């Protein structure tokens, strides 16, 4: 056991914040790419992976659904992080001195109102935590970063303005993954089962496959489709349902699904968080 949890990005990224909040006793391990995060766990450099799967503003995170079925890892938990954006600058800077703010492309539009009000120009950076680090290294009071408060703590920056995002509901959902599956019943808000499947090439296969969940009273909270290997004829589906595979109604629904699918793989069984309630 390494007692490490791997995440994509630099220290201070929102994925780092998710690690700290969900697994405060573990050492966060920054990785360059999502593939590197998965390989860190597969290779034993970390025990767990923290992977963002979707965001309330921008939808699903690119590539994650493609990576999950072949990762060799299992979902054991989920975590939600409220994305609070803060204006960070070198110590002693005043708000009226800031002329430009650096951050990831997806964060800049979320603060458009604040930036316009204070006549600050947005500048694109590959990563919000990297922007914070570079602002600290640059030492220019006219340049600031849009990032988490954690990034400010790590790089010694002052928070000039907190929670400056235009919308108050931006949240990212993360999946916590491990080399070993955990099928035990746990948590106080029920269980979630996640799986991927490909339907057989027969008329109305998806409709018939979904019918088993309706007739057995299983709530499907997510169903997404995406192409496989760039083919327009091969479509894979990712789904989340409420319940455990050992529940009689879930078992019946999955049995019916299996009849109409060419492939079916359960990615994980894990407790629903209170943010779902």
N, C-alpha and C positions, 0 to 999 in steps of 0.2 A: 504493500500500500504506500502510495506517495503522498496522500492527503493533499493532492493538487486538483484543481478544476480548471480546465482549459477554456479559453474564449478567443474569439477573433477580434483583433484590434490592438491598440496600444493601451497602456495603463491609463485609466481614467475614462475609457469608453463606457457607453451605457451597458454593454455586455459585462464589463468589469463590475459595474454597479449591481447588475443582476447576480453575479457570483457572490459579491459581498453580502447582499441582502438574503439570498436563498441558502447559502452555505458559508456563514460567517467564520466557521472554524477551519475552513480550507484555504490553502494558498492559491491565489489566482495565477494562472499561467498564460501570458499573452501569446497569441499565434498570429501569423501573417494572413492566412486564408482559412476558410471553413474546412478545406481538405486537411490543412495542417492541424486543426483542432481535432478532427476525427482520428487522424494518424497518431496524435499524441496519446489518445486514450487507447487505441488499438495496440500501440507499441509499448505501453506501460509508463510513459512519461507523466501521465495524469490518470486519475481514477475516474473523473467525470468530465463530460463536455457540456458547455452551455451554448446552445445554438438558437438564434432568433428565428422564428418561423413565420410570424406575421405582425403587422402593425396596423393600428386602427385608421391611420391616415393614408398609408401607402400600400396596404394590402400585404400579400405574401412576400416573403424575402426570396429574391431570385436564387435559384440553384439548390435551395435547401431540400425541397421535395425530391429533386433528382438525386441528391446525395444520400438521403436517408435509407432507401431500400438496400443499397449496396455498402452501407457503412460498417456492417457487422456489429453495430451497437444497438442498444435497446432503450426506449424511453422509460424512465423510472419516475419522472416528476415533471411538473411544469411550473413556470414562474412568470409573473407579470410585473413589468417595470413601467411606472408612469414617467414619461419622458418630459422632464422639466429642463428647460433651456435657460442658461444663465449667461450674462455678459461678464467675461473675465478679462482682467487686465493686470499689468505689472503693478506692484504695490505703490501706493501714493497717487495713482491716476484718478482723475475726476471724470465723470461721465461726459462733460462738455468738451473734454480734450480728445475723445475718441472720434476718429474719422473713418475707420474701416473695421469690419468684423469678419473674421475668418472662420469657416466651418464647412462641414460636409454639405454637398449640394442639396440634400433632402431637408436639412435643418434651416437653411437660409429663408425659404419661402414661408416657413412657419413663424418667423419673427418679422415679417415684412412690415407690419404696422408699427412695431417698436422702432425698427431701423429708420423708417421713413420719418417718424415723428422727431427723431433725434438727428436726422440728416447724416446717418451712418451708411456707408457703402458696403455691401456684402461682397466678400471675396471667397471663392471656392477653394477648399482644402480637401485632400483625399480622405481625411478622417478628423472628426471633431476633437478627439484626444490629442492627435498629432498637432492640430492647430493650436491647442493650449500649450503644448510643449514648445512649439516654435515661437509663440508669442513670448513665452518666458525667456527663451534664449535670445530673442531679438531685443527685448528691453525697451521697445519704443512705446511711449504712452499713447500715441495716436492710433496704435493697432491693438485690437482686442480679439478675443475668441468667443464663439458661442459653443458652450459645452456644459457638462455636468459639474455640479459642485465638487464631486470627487476629483475631477480633473484639476480644479482649482487648488484643492488640498495637496495633490501630488506635486504640482509644478509651482506652488508658492504664489499663486495669483490671487488678487482681490476680486470679490464678487461685487461688481458695480450695480447690477440689477438682477433680481431673482425672478424666475418663472415668467419670462417675457414672451412665451409662445402666444400666438394669436388665439388658438383654440385650447380649451381646457380639458380635452379628453384624449390626448395622444398617448397611447399605451402600446408597448411591445410585448408580445407573448414569446417566451422562451421555452425550449424543451431541454430538460436535463437528461443526459444519456450516459449509459454505462456499458461495460463489456458484458455484464451479466444481467439477465432479465430478472425482474422482481414481480411475481404474480400474487403476492400477498395482498389481502384487503387492508387498507390503511386510510387514514385521513377521516375528516368529519363531514365531508360534503359529497360522498359518493365516489365512484370510480369512473375513469375515462379509458376507453380502448381505442387505440389508433391503428389503422391498417391501410395497406395499399392493395389494389386489385386491378386486373384487366378483364373486361367482360369477353365472353365468347362471341365469335362472329356470327351471330344469329339475330333475326329481327327482334326488336324490342328487348334485347338482353338486359340493358341497364334498367329499364322500367321494371322488368320482372325481378331482377336482382334486388332492387330497392323495395319491392313489395313485401318482402319478408320482414323488414324492419317496421313497416306500418302495421301489418297484421299482428305482429307480436308485441306491439307497444314499446318499441325501442326508439328513443329520441336520438336522431342524428344531428349533431351540432355543426358539422362541417362536411362538405363534399366538394372537392376541387378536382379538375381534370388538367392534364398536361400531356404533351406529346412525348413519345418514347423514341430516343435516337433520331430525332428530327423527322419522324415519319408522320404524315397526315392521316394514316390509316391505323396506326397503333396508339391508342390512348390509354393512359394509366390514370387511376383515380386514387385520391388520398381522402380518407374519411376519419372523423372522430365520432364516437357514439358514447352515450351515457350507459354505464354498466360494466360488468365483469364477464369475461367469456364463460365462466362457470354458472352465471345466472341462467336459469332455464329459458327465459325468453330471448336472451342474447344468443345462447347456443342454437336455438331454433333459427333465428334470423341469420346467423353466420353459416349454418348448414345450407339454408336456402340460397344464400349468396354464393357459396362454393359451387353449387350446381350450375350456376350461370356464368362462372368465371373461369378463365384460362389460368390465372395466377391469383393467389391470395396470400398475403404475408402480414401477420400481426407485428407491428413495430414496437408496441409497448402497452402496458396496462399500469395505470398510475392514478393517484388520488387527484380529484378535482380540487382546485384551490378555491378559497372563499371569494375571490374576485369574480368567479362565475355566478355566484348566487345574488 
